[in-house]
């Protein structure tokens, strides 16, 4: 464990003290837990983004329809 000195605005420090008291813990432990949650969330997001970007789409069996083919198909439905 590392000891770290931080600087924050008074209203933030007041909130941290009240939140720590509500959770029955110290401000130091509360901030450590909040930062650990943020780190895990960011890691999970990065992992999901890498997986999504690595996704290879399934190729279609036939080529896409042209614009004219799409309109012709729609017109045929109404005839």
Buried (B, 14 or more C-beta within 10 A) or exposed (E): EEEEEEEEEEEEEEEBEEBBEEEEEEBBEBBBEEEEEEEEEEEEEEEEEEEEEEEEEEEEEEEEEEEEEEEEEEEEEEE
